[in-house]
Amino acid sequence: MYVNPDHRKLGVGKALMNVAINKAKELEKIEQIYLAVTAGNEPAKRLYTSLGFVTYGIDRNGLKIEDTYFDEELMVLVF
């Protein structure tokens, strides 16, 4: 998920995540949602944690942008 910087801190990300979570909960066979967030992205991690996601692992060098690697924090929300 990406929120344009001009629209951050307005609740847009939380609203989008709540729509996705509620849609997943409507589907009988969905029991959990997984996501990966760049380990250094503290605002995103705070958002996901506030929605009930918990970290279950780290994918070292899980994301490469040009010549730079980033660790990804693996998170899950269990219904």
Gaussian input, Z-matrix of N, CA and C with variables (Angstrom, degrees):
# hf/3-21g

backbone

0 1
 N
 C     1     B1
 C     2     B2     1     A1
 N     3     B3     2     A2     1     D1
 C     4     B4     3     A3     2     D2
 C     5     B5     4     A4     3     D3
 N     6     B6     5     A5     4     D4
 C     7     B7     6     A6     5     D5
 C     8     B8     7     A7     6     D6
 N     9     B9     8     A8     7     D7
 C    10    B10     9     A9     8     D8
 C    11    B11    10    A10     9     D9
 N    12    B12    11    A11    10    D10
 C    13    B13    12    A12    11    D11
 C    14    B14    13    A13    12    D12
 N    15    B15    14    A14    13    D13
 C    16    B16    15    A15    14    D14
 C    17    B17    16    A16    15    D15
 N    18    B18    17    A17    16    D16
 C    19    B19    18    A18    17    D17
 C    20    B20    19    A19    18    D18
 N    21    B21    20    A20    19    D19
 C    22    B22    21    A21    20    D20
 C    23    B23    22    A22    21    D21
 N    24    B24    23    A23    22    D22
 C    25    B25    24    A24    23    D23
 C    26    B26    25    A25    24    D24
 N    27    B27    26    A26    25    D25
 C    28    B28    27    A27    26    D26
 C    29    B29    28    A28    27    D27
 N    30    B30    29    A29    28    D28
 C    31    B31    30    A30    29    D29
 C    32    B32    31    A31    30    D30
 N    33    B33    32    A32    31    D31
 C    34    B34    33    A33    32    D32
 C    35    B35    34    A34    33    D33
 N    36    B36    35    A35    34    D34
 C    37    B37    36    A36    35    D35
 C    38    B38    37    A37    36    D36
 N    39    B39    38    A38    37    D37
 C    40    B40    39    A39    38    D38
 C    41    B41    40    A40    39    D39
 N    42    B42    41    A41    40    D40
 C    43    B43    42    A42    41    D41
 C    44    B44    43    A43    42    D42
 N    45    B45    44    A44    43    D43
 C    46    B46    45    A45    44    D44
 C    47    B47    46    A46    45    D45
 N    48    B48    47    A47    46    D46
 C    49    B49    48    A48    47    D47
 C    50    B50    49    A49    48    D48
 N    51    B51    50    A50    49    D49
 C    52    B52    51    A51    50    D50
 C    53    B53    52    A52    51    D51
 N    54    B54    53    A53    52    D52
 C    55    B55    54    A54    53    D53
 C    56    B56    55    A55    54    D54
 N    57    B57    56    A56    55    D55
 C    58    B58    57    A57    56    D56
 C    59    B59    58    A58    57    D57
 N    60    B60    59    A59    58    D58
 C    61    B61    60    A60    59    D59
 C    62    B62    61    A61    60    D60
 N    63    B63    62    A62    61    D61
 C    64    B64    63    A63    62    D62
 C    65    B65    64    A64    63    D63
 N    66    B66    65    A65    64    D64
 C    67    B67    66    A66    65    D65
 C    68    B68    67    A67    66    D66
 N    69    B69    68    A68    67    D67
 C    70    B70    69    A69    68    D68
 C    71    B71    70    A70    69    D69
 N    72    B72    71    A71    70    D70
 C    73    B73    72    A72    71    D71
 C    74    B74    73    A73    72    D72
 N    75    B75    74    A74    73    D73
 C    76    B76    75    A75    74    D74
 C    77    B77    76    A76    75    D75
 N    78    B78    77    A77    76    D76
 C    79    B79    78    A78    77    D77
 C    80    B80    79    A79    78    D78
 N    81    B81    80    A80    79    D79
 C    82    B82    81    A81    80    D80
 C    83    B83    82    A82    81    D81
 N    84    B84    83    A83    82    D82
 C    85    B85    84    A84    83    D83
 C    86    B86    85    A85    84    D84
 N    87    B87    86    A86    85    D85
 C    88    B88    87    A87    86    D86
 C    89    B89    88    A88    87    D87
 N    90    B90    89    A89    88    D88
 C    91    B91    90    A90    89    D89
 C    92    B92    91    A91    90    D90
 N    93    B93    92    A92    91    D91
 C    94    B94    93    A93    92    D92
 C    95    B95    94    A94    93    D93
 N    96    B96    95    A95    94    D94
 C    97    B97    96    A96    95    D95
 C    98    B98    97    A97    96    D96
 N    99    B99    98    A98    97    D97
 C   100   B100    99    A99    98    D98
 C   101   B101   100   A100    99    D99
 N   102   B102   101   A101   100   D100
 C   103   B103   102   A102   101   D101
 C   104   B104   103   A103   102   D102
 N   105   B105   104   A104   103   D103
 C   106   B106   105   A105   104   D104
 C   107   B107   106   A106   105   D105
 N   108   B108   107   A107   106   D106
 C   109   B109   108   A108   107   D107
 C   110   B110   109   A109   108   D108
 N   111   B111   110   A110   109   D109
 C   112   B112   111   A111   110   D110
 C   113   B113   112   A112   111   D111
 N   114   B114   113   A113   112   D112
 C   115   B115   114   A114   113   D113
 C   116   B116   115   A115   114   D114
 N   117   B117   116   A116   115   D115
 C   118   B118   117   A117   116   D116
 C   119   B119   118   A118   117   D117
 N   120   B120   119   A119   118   D118
 C   121   B121   120   A120   119   D119
 C   122   B122   121   A121   120   D120
 N   123   B123   122   A122   121   D121
 C   124   B124   123   A123   122   D122
 C   125   B125   124   A124   123   D123
 N   126   B126   125   A125   124   D124
 C   127   B127   126   A126   125   D125
 C   128   B128   127   A127   126   D126
 N   129   B129   128   A128   127   D127
 C   130   B130   129   A129   128   D128
 C   131   B131   130   A130   129   D129
 N   132   B132   131   A131   130   D130
 C   133   B133   132   A132   131   D131
 C   134   B134   133   A133   132   D132
 N   135   B135   134   A134   133   D133
 C   136   B136   135   A135   134   D134
 C   137   B137   136   A136   135   D135
 N   138   B138   137   A137   136   D136
 C   139   B139   138   A138   137   D137
 C   140   B140   139   A139   138   D138
 N   141   B141   140   A140   139   D139
 C   142   B142   141   A141   140   D140
 C   143   B143   142   A142   141   D141
 N   144   B144   143   A143   142   D142
 C   145   B145   144   A144   143   D143
 C   146   B146   145   A145   144   D144
 N   147   B147   146   A146   145   D145
 C   148   B148   147   A147   146   D146
 C   149   B149   148   A148   147   D147
 N   150   B150   149   A149   148   D148
 C   151   B151   150   A150   149   D149
 C   152   B152   151   A151   150   D150
 N   153   B153   152   A152   151   D151
 C   154   B154   153   A153   152   D152
 C   155   B155   154   A154   153   D153
 N   156   B156   155   A155   154   D154
 C   157   B157   156   A156   155   D155
 C   158   B158   157   A157   156   D156
 N   159   B159   158   A158   157   D157
 C   160   B160   159   A159   158   D158
 C   161   B161   160   A160   159   D159
 N   162   B162   161   A161   160   D160
 C   163   B163   162   A162   161   D161
 C   164   B164   163   A163   162   D162
 N   165   B165   164   A164   163   D163
 C   166   B166   165   A165   164   D164
 C   167   B167   166   A166   165   D165
 N   168   B168   167   A167   166   D166
 C   169   B169   168   A168   167   D167
 C   170   B170   169   A169   168   D168
 N   171   B171   170   A170   169   D169
 C   172   B172   171   A171   170   D170
 C   173   B173   172   A172   171   D171
 N   174   B174   173   A173   172   D172
 C   175   B175   174   A174   173   D173
 C   176   B176   175   A175   174   D174
 N   177   B177   176   A176   175   D175
 C   178   B178   177   A177   176   D176
 C   179   B179   178   A178   177   D177
 N   180   B180   179   A179   178   D178
 C   181   B181   180   A180   179   D179
 C   182   B182   181   A181   180   D180
 N   183   B183   182   A182   181   D181
 C   184   B184   183   A183   182   D182
 C   185   B185   184   A184   183   D183
 N   186   B186   185   A185   184   D184
 C   187   B187   186   A186   185   D185
 C   188   B188   187   A187   186   D186
 N   189   B189   188   A188   187   D187
 C   190   B190   189   A189   188   D188
 C   191   B191   190   A190   189   D189
 N   192   B192   191   A191   190   D190
 C   193   B193   192   A192   191   D191
 C   194   B194   193   A193   192   D192
 N   195   B195   194   A194   193   D193
 C   196   B196   195   A195   194   D194
 C   197   B197   196   A196   195   D195
 N   198   B198   197   A197   196   D196
 C   199   B199   198   A198   197   D197
 C   200   B200   199   A199   198   D198
 N   201   B201   200   A200   199   D199
 C   202   B202   201   A201   200   D200
 C   203   B203   202   A202   201   D201
 N   204   B204   203   A203   202   D202
 C   205   B205   204   A204   203   D203
 C   206   B206   205   A205   204   D204
 N   207   B207   206   A206   205   D205
 C   208   B208   207   A207   206   D206
 C   209   B209   208   A208   207   D207
 N   210   B210   209   A209   208   D208
 C   211   B211   210   A210   209   D209
 C   212   B212   211   A211   210   D210
 N   213   B213   212   A212   211   D211
 C   214   B214   213   A213   212   D212
 C   215   B215   214   A214   213   D213
 N   216   B216   215   A215   214   D214
 C   217   B217   216   A216   215   D215
 C   218   B218   217   A217   216   D216
 N   219   B219   218   A218   217   D217
 C   220   B220   219   A219   218   D218
 C   221   B221   220   A220   219   D219
 N   222   B222   221   A221   220   D220
 C   223   B223   222   A222   221   D221
 C   224   B224   223   A223   222   D222
 N   225   B225   224   A224   223   D223
 C   226   B226   225   A225   224   D224
 C   227   B227   226   A226   225   D225
 N   228   B228   227   A227   226   D226
 C   229   B229   228   A228   227   D227
 C   230   B230   229   A229   228   D228
 N   231   B231   230   A230   229   D229
 C   232   B232   231   A231   230   D230
 C   233   B233   232   A232   231   D231
 N   234   B234   233   A233   232   D232
 C   235   B235   234   A234   233   D233
 C   236   B236   235   A235   234   D234

   B1=1.4345
   B2=1.5172
   B3=1.3081
   B4=1.4537
   B5=1.5207
   B6=1.3264
   B7=1.4586
   B8=1.5245
   B9=1.3071
   B10=1.4571
   B11=1.5297
   B12=1.3272
   B13=1.4690
   B14=1.5285
   B15=1.3173
   B16=1.4721
   B17=1.5253
   B18=1.3284
   B19=1.4617
   B20=1.5280
   B21=1.3065
   B22=1.4641
   B23=1.5277
   B24=1.3196
   B25=1.4765
   B26=1.5277
   B27=1.3425
   B28=1.4648
   B29=1.5215
   B30=1.3329
   B31=1.4582
   B32=1.5156
   B33=1.3320
   B34=1.4677
   B35=1.5259
   B36=1.3259
   B37=1.4639
   B38=1.5117
   B39=1.3252
   B40=1.4666
   B41=1.5203
   B42=1.3308
   B43=1.4650
   B44=1.5273
   B45=1.3250
   B46=1.4679
   B47=1.5192
   B48=1.3219
   B49=1.4617
   B50=1.5258
   B51=1.3198
   B52=1.4674
   B53=1.5240
   B54=1.3300
   B55=1.4685
   B56=1.5304
   B57=1.3316
   B58=1.4666
   B59=1.5269
   B60=1.3311
   B61=1.4695
   B62=1.5233
   B63=1.3192
   B64=1.4690
   B65=1.5188
   B66=1.3266
   B67=1.4658
   B68=1.5296
   B69=1.3285
   B70=1.4684
   B71=1.5251
   B72=1.3159
   B73=1.4713
   B74=1.5234
   B75=1.3334
   B76=1.4638
   B77=1.5255
   B78=1.3062
   B79=1.4620
   B80=1.5218
   B81=1.3130
   B82=1.4650
   B83=1.5209
   B84=1.3029
   B85=1.4620
   B86=1.5242
   B87=1.3154
   B88=1.4620
   B89=1.5240
   B90=1.3175
   B91=1.4640
   B92=1.5188
   B93=1.3343
   B94=1.4541
   B95=1.5253
   B96=1.3269
   B97=1.4610
   B98=1.5226
   B99=1.3193
   B100=1.4512
   B101=1.5217
   B102=1.3247
   B103=1.4590
   B104=1.5124
   B105=1.3158
   B106=1.4629
   B107=1.5210
   B108=1.3203
   B109=1.4631
   B110=1.5286
   B111=1.3192
   B112=1.4561
   B113=1.5250
   B114=1.3116
   B115=1.4665
   B116=1.5263
   B117=1.3116
   B118=1.4556
   B119=1.5173
   B120=1.3258
   B121=1.4656
   B122=1.5303
   B123=1.3186
   B124=1.4652
   B125=1.5324
   B126=1.3427
   B127=1.4744
   B128=1.5327
   B129=1.3296
   B130=1.4674
   B131=1.5230
   B132=1.3399
   B133=1.4624
   B134=1.5263
   B135=1.3217
   B136=1.4750
   B137=1.5240
   B138=1.3288
   B139=1.4717
   B140=1.5210
   B141=1.3116
   B142=1.4650
   B143=1.5242
   B144=1.3145
   B145=1.4625
   B146=1.5213
   B147=1.3264
   B148=1.4690
   B149=1.5224
   B150=1.3230
   B151=1.4630
   B152=1.5292
   B153=1.3339
   B154=1.4620
   B155=1.5178
   B156=1.3210
   B157=1.4606
   B158=1.5207
   B159=1.3321
   B160=1.4641
   B161=1.5255
   B162=1.3084
   B163=1.4635
   B164=1.5221
   B165=1.3298
   B166=1.4609
   B167=1.5191
   B168=1.3384
   B169=1.4551
   B170=1.5141
   B171=1.3250
   B172=1.4576
   B173=1.5314
   B174=1.3071
   B175=1.4623
   B176=1.5308
   B177=1.3252
   B178=1.4632
   B179=1.5280
   B180=1.3212
   B181=1.4672
   B182=1.5250
   B183=1.3327
   B184=1.4544
   B185=1.5156
   B186=1.3295
   B187=1.4611
   B188=1.5197
   B189=1.3445
   B190=1.4568
   B191=1.5188
   B192=1.3208
   B193=1.4615
   B194=1.5160
   B195=1.3214
   B196=1.4560
   B197=1.5239
   B198=1.3141
   B199=1.4654
   B200=1.5188
   B201=1.3354
   B202=1.4577
   B203=1.5212
   B204=1.3244
   B205=1.4643
   B206=1.5278
   B207=1.3312
   B208=1.4525
   B209=1.5217
   B210=1.3217
   B211=1.4601
   B212=1.5151
   B213=1.3327
   B214=1.4520
   B215=1.5221
   B216=1.3046
   B217=1.4577
   B218=1.5302
   B219=1.3162
   B220=1.4632
   B221=1.5244
   B222=1.3329
   B223=1.4641
   B224=1.5198
   B225=1.3409
   B226=1.4552
   B227=1.5212
   B228=1.3275
   B229=1.4635
   B230=1.5112
   B231=1.3260
   B232=1.4583
   B233=1.5213
   B234=1.3357
   B235=1.4723
   B236=1.5157
   A1=107.94
   A2=115.80
   A3=120.99
   A4=108.43
   A5=115.75
   A6=121.32
   A7=107.52
   A8=116.09
   A9=122.03
   A10=109.93
   A11=118.08
   A12=120.31
   A13=114.23
   A14=117.96
   A15=121.02
   A16=112.61
   A17=117.45
   A18=121.34
   A19=113.14
   A20=116.84
   A21=120.55
   A22=110.38
   A23=114.75
   A24=123.44
   A25=112.30
   A26=115.68
   A27=121.34
   A28=111.75
   A29=116.95
   A30=120.75
   A31=114.16
   A32=116.94
   A33=120.57
   A34=110.84
   A35=116.83
   A36=120.21
   A37=112.03
   A38=116.74
   A39=120.55
   A40=110.44
   A41=116.98
   A42=120.47
   A43=110.83
   A44=117.44
   A45=120.70
   A46=111.30
   A47=116.13
   A48=119.73
   A49=111.37
   A50=117.85
   A51=120.09
   A52=111.31
   A53=117.59
   A54=120.08
   A55=109.72
   A56=116.50
   A57=119.95
   A58=111.50
   A59=117.10
   A60=121.00
   A61=110.07
   A62=117.30
   A63=120.14
   A64=111.63
   A65=117.75
   A66=120.84
   A67=110.09
   A68=116.76
   A69=120.40
   A70=110.79
   A71=117.02
   A72=120.74
   A73=111.88
   A74=117.44
   A75=121.35
   A76=112.14
   A77=117.09
   A78=122.03
   A79=108.66
   A80=116.57
   A81=122.32
   A82=114.67
   A83=117.71
   A84=119.81
   A85=113.58
   A86=117.84
   A87=120.47
   A88=108.64
   A89=116.49
   A90=121.82
   A91=112.87
   A92=116.03
   A93=119.40
   A94=109.79
   A95=114.96
   A96=122.12
   A97=107.36
   A98=115.87
   A99=122.06
   A100=109.65
   A101=116.02
   A102=120.53
   A103=109.41
   A104=115.03
   A105=121.98
   A106=107.40
   A107=115.73
   A108=121.57
   A109=107.79
   A110=116.10
   A111=119.99
   A112=108.80
   A113=116.47
   A114=121.77
   A115=113.22
   A116=118.72
   A117=121.21
   A118=114.90
   A119=117.75
   A120=121.20
   A121=109.50
   A122=115.89
   A123=121.29
   A124=113.33
   A125=120.52
   A126=118.56
   A127=112.73
   A128=117.04
   A129=120.18
   A130=110.68
   A131=116.94
   A132=119.69
   A133=111.07
   A134=117.15
   A135=119.70
   A136=110.70
   A137=116.59
   A138=120.08
   A139=110.01
   A140=117.42
   A141=120.49
   A142=111.87
   A143=116.94
   A144=120.36
   A145=110.91
   A146=117.38
   A147=120.89
   A148=111.76
   A149=116.73
   A150=121.63
   A151=112.37
   A152=116.47
   A153=120.14
   A154=115.52
   A155=118.08
   A156=120.42
   A157=109.60
   A158=115.97
   A159=121.87
   A160=108.95
   A161=115.33
   A162=121.44
   A163=109.52
   A164=115.85
   A165=119.82
   A166=112.55
   A167=117.40
   A168=118.51
   A169=112.26
   A170=114.83
   A171=123.07
   A172=107.89
   A173=116.08
   A174=121.74
   A175=106.51
   A176=115.64
   A177=121.17
   A178=109.80
   A179=116.03
   A180=121.79
   A181=111.99
   A182=116.57
   A183=121.48
   A184=114.91
   A185=116.94
   A186=121.48
   A187=108.37
   A188=115.62
   A189=120.09
   A190=108.30
   A191=116.04
   A192=122.12
   A193=106.28
   A194=115.13
   A195=122.86
   A196=108.77
   A197=119.49
   A198=120.92
   A199=113.06
   A200=117.24
   A201=121.00
   A202=110.28
   A203=115.43
   A204=121.90
   A205=109.91
   A206=115.64
   A207=122.80
   A208=109.07
   A209=116.05
   A210=120.14
   A211=108.73
   A212=115.89
   A213=120.78
   A214=109.80
   A215=115.73
   A216=122.05
   A217=106.82
   A218=116.19
   A219=122.79
   A220=108.28
   A221=115.84
   A222=120.45
   A223=109.80
   A224=115.32
   A225=121.07
   A226=109.20
   A227=114.47
   A228=122.79
   A229=106.87
   A230=117.06
   A231=122.05
   A232=108.53
   A233=116.09
   A234=120.24
   A235=110.76
   D1=143.95
   D2=178.13
   D3=-138.58
   D4=133.67
   D5=175.26
   D6=-117.38
   D7=126.59
   D8=178.50
   D9=-54.41
   D10=137.30
   D11=-178.79
   D12=-52.34
   D13=-32.29
   D14=178.95
   D15=-66.48
   D16=-17.56
   D17=-176.24
   D18=-113.58
   D19=7.43
   D20=179.55
   D21=-76.27
   D22=157.22
   D23=-179.94
   D24=65.17
   D25=22.55
   D26=177.13
   D27=-114.86
   D28=1.73
   D29=-179.50
   D30=88.21
   D31=7.15
   D32=-178.43
   D33=-64.86
   D34=-47.30
   D35=-179.30
   D36=-61.39
   D37=-43.17
   D38=179.77
   D39=-64.66
   D40=-40.95
   D41=178.78
   D42=-63.33
   D43=-44.03
   D44=178.43
   D45=-61.84
   D46=-44.73
   D47=179.59
   D48=-64.34
   D49=-40.15
   D50=179.20
   D51=-63.68
   D52=-38.27
   D53=176.91
   D54=-63.15
   D55=-45.97
   D56=-179.49
   D57=-63.74
   D58=-43.11
   D59=-179.81
   D60=-64.23
   D61=-46.04
   D62=-179.45
   D63=-64.23
   D64=-37.49
   D65=177.14
   D66=-64.26
   D67=-42.64
   D68=178.83
   D69=-63.18
   D70=-38.61
   D71=-179.87
   D72=-65.75
   D73=-26.00
   D74=177.73
   D75=-71.14
   D76=-21.77
   D77=-178.18
   D78=-88.67
   D79=118.39
   D80=-171.91
   D81=-56.07
   D82=-37.14
   D83=-172.32
   D84=-88.07
   D85=-6.12
   D86=178.62
   D87=-82.38
   D88=122.69
   D89=-179.38
   D90=-112.50
   D91=-19.90
   D92=-178.70
   D93=-158.90
   D94=159.26
   D95=177.54
   D96=-122.32
   D97=133.75
   D98=176.57
   D99=-108.79
   D100=148.59
   D101=171.89
   D102=-150.68
   D103=162.19
   D104=174.66
   D105=-124.77
   D106=136.38
   D107=179.37
   D108=-131.56
   D109=140.62
   D110=177.53
   D111=-55.60
   D112=127.24
   D113=-171.17
   D114=-55.68
   D115=-29.97
   D116=-179.17
   D117=-88.08
   D118=0.74
   D119=-176.65
   D120=-87.97
   D121=79.38
   D122=-175.15
   D123=-61.97
   D124=-41.68
   D125=178.38
   D126=-59.63
   D127=-42.06
   D128=179.27
   D129=-66.31
   D130=-41.73
   D131=179.20
   D132=-63.47
   D133=-38.21
   D134=176.90
   D135=-63.80
   D136=-40.96
   D137=177.84
   D138=-60.45
   D139=-52.41
   D140=-176.86
   D141=-62.94
   D142=-39.75
   D143=177.20
   D144=-63.16
   D145=-39.86
   D146=179.58
   D147=-64.69
   D148=-22.89
   D149=179.02
   D150=-90.85
   D151=-1.11
   D152=176.38
   D153=105.16
   D154=-0.56
   D155=178.16
   D156=-71.30
   D157=145.85
   D158=175.98
   D159=-127.54
   D160=148.32
   D161=179.52
   D162=-79.10
   D163=134.90
   D164=176.41
   D165=-123.41
   D166=-2.08
   D167=178.40
   D168=177.83
   D169=173.42
   D170=177.48
   D171=-126.91
   D172=131.22
   D173=174.06
   D174=-100.86
   D175=99.08
   D176=-178.15
   D177=-63.57
   D178=130.85
   D179=-179.39
   D180=55.64
   D181=33.61
   D182=-176.01
   D183=-70.90
   D184=-16.26
   D185=-178.68
   D186=-132.42
   D187=132.42
   D188=176.88
   D189=-122.35
   D190=123.99
   D191=175.09
   D192=-119.70
   D193=114.71
   D194=-172.47
   D195=54.93
   D196=-114.39
   D197=-178.23
   D198=-106.83
   D199=14.48
   D200=-176.39
   D201=-114.58
   D202=132.18
   D203=177.31
   D204=-99.41
   D205=146.69
   D206=177.50
   D207=-131.17
   D208=140.62
   D209=172.24
   D210=-75.40
   D211=147.27
   D212=175.36
   D213=-116.98
   D214=133.57
   D215=176.27
   D216=-89.22
   D217=127.55
   D218=-178.43
   D219=-95.15
   D220=127.13
   D221=-175.51
   D222=-129.37
   D223=155.36
   D224=-179.91
   D225=-141.11
   D226=145.98
   D227=172.04
   D228=-120.10
   D229=116.75
   D230=-179.61
   D231=-101.52
   D232=131.16
   D233=-179.65
   D234=-82.62

